[in-house]
């Protein structure tokens, strides 16, 4: 509700100030018209992403900057959004290079990383690796949830919704985690074949 109020106030302010200013003071009207909406996190801390993709038409491309731990979104070469991401840690590095989305799946679970459950369904190992950690007798492996999965490699690297525990720092097993709302938005904007560039 606060987000909606913030957006409405910001849009009203932009409309009123653009009408009231003389033209000679409006240095970059295109930038004002295409302002990127910044959505705060639930606690109101650091904004995790901004998006204005609905204001520009054309095919989307994605650039992920590992050193910044941010993704940038472009339509026809014009930046329309950004997001903090959590990429692979030093022991599970995210590959660099040029990729394209190979498959999309709304509800995906990891086949490699997840939790081990005992026979009664209780978690007995919270950071389990399938094939490395033994499944308890009568228990099972439950892969980590990776909603809005957009596969980049056949070896298991992709973009998906997931926690960004410390914005600006790697935290994943190699995938590119996005905030939930940004992952959902990006999923709706991409198609199989959408180009994704990952730079060091």
N, C-alpha and C positions, 0 to 999 in steps of 0.2 A: 504494500500500500504506500509506504514511504517512497519507494522507487517511482511509482506512478505519479505521485505528487511532485517529486523532484523533476521528472521529465516534463510534466505539464507546465511547471513554473519556468523551467529553462526555455521551453519553446515559446511561451508567452513573452518572456524577457527578450529573447532573440527577435521576435516579431516586432515588438514595440520599439526596441532600440534601432532596428534597421529602418523603420518608418520615420523615426525622429531625427536620424543623423543626416546631415547634408552629404551629398554624393562624394564631395572631395575628401571626406573623412573616412569613407568606407574603402579601406585599402585593399581588402581581399574578400569581396562578397562571396566568391566561390567557396572559400574555406568556411565561412560562416554557414552557408547553405548546406555544406556537406560535413557538418560537425560530427565527430564520432562520439556516440553515447557511451559514457563510462558507467558501468554498473558496479556498485560496491558489493563486497562480500556480505554474508549474513550478519556478521558482527559490525559491519560498517567500517572495517579496516581498509587496508590498501586495495584499490580497485584491481581486479584480476584480468579484466579485458575491456575492450571497447569495440563497438560494431556499428557501421553505417552502410553495410552492404546492400540494404534495400534501396538506397539512393542512387546506386550505379548499376547499370545493366552490363551483361557480358559474362564470359566464362571466368571462373575463379582460379587463382593459383595461390599456393601456400609456400612461404619461406620460413623455415625454422632455424633460429640462430642459437646454437648450443651454448656459446659463451654468454649470451644474454639471458638464456632460458626463456625466450619469447618466440612466438610465432607471429608472422605478419601475413595479412590476407590482401590480395590484389584482384581487381577486376579491370581488364583491359589496361594493365600496367599502373592503375591508380590504386593507392593504398586505401582500403575500406575498413580495416580493422586490425586489431592486435590482441594478443593474449599471452599471459604468463603460461608457461608449460613446465612440466617436470619430466626431464628426459633421463636417460640411463646414467647410473652412477659409474665410477671408475672401474668397477668389477663387471658391469653389464652395459658397456658403451652403446650408445645409439649410433648407427652408421651414418656417415655423411655421403653426400652425392645427390644425384637427380633421380627421383622416383616418380611413380604415378600410383594413384589408388587402384589396387588390384581387385578388391572386393569390399562390400559394405554389409554390415549386419547390425541391426539395432540392439539385440540382446546376445552378446558373445561372452563366453567364459574361456579363460586361459586353459590350454591343455598342458601347461608346464608348471605354472606358479599358482599357489592357492593355499588351502588349509587341509589338514588331515583330521578326519572325524573318527571317533571310536564307534563301537557298535550301537551305542545309544544316541549318536548324533552330536555328541559334545566335541568341541574343538580341542584336540590334544597337541597340535602344532600349528601355529598361526602363520608361519612363513615357510611353507613346505614347497619342495620342488619334486614334481612327479618324476619317478625313476631314480631319485637320489635318496629320498627319505622313505622309509618303509611304512606301508599302510598297516595300521593295527589289525589284528585278527578280527574279522567281522566289521571292520571299519571301511572308510572310503575316502577318496580324494575329492575335494570340491574346488574347481578352478576359480581363480579370482574373477570377479565380475568386470567386464570391459564394455560398458554400454557405448553405443554409437561408434562401433568398431569400423575403422577405415584402414584396411591392410595395405602396407607399403612393401613388404618382402614376404616371400614364401617361407622364410625362416622364423617368422613370428613377430616381426616388428610392425607396429601400426600406430595410428592416432586413436585415442578414445577418451571418454570421460574418466576422471580419476582424481584423487586428492593431489593438491599442490601444497604440501605441508610447510614449505619454506620458500616462498616465491623468490626466484632468482638462483635456486640451487637444484641440482639434479636429485632425483629420488626414485627413479623407476628401475625396472629390470631391462630396460632398453627401449620400451615403447615411449611414445610422446603423449603424456597425459595432459588433458585440457580440463578447465572448469566445466561442470555439468552443463550449464546453459550454453556456453560457447561450443562445446562438443555437439550438442543437439542442433545448434544453429549451423555449424559447419557441416554436419551430416546432411542437413537439408539443402545446403548450397552446392555440395560436391556431387560428382558422378564417378563411376569407374573411368579411369583415364585422367582425372584431374591431376595436374602436375604438382609435385611437392619437392622442394629443394631443401636439403639440410646442410647447413654450413657450420664449420667449426666455430 
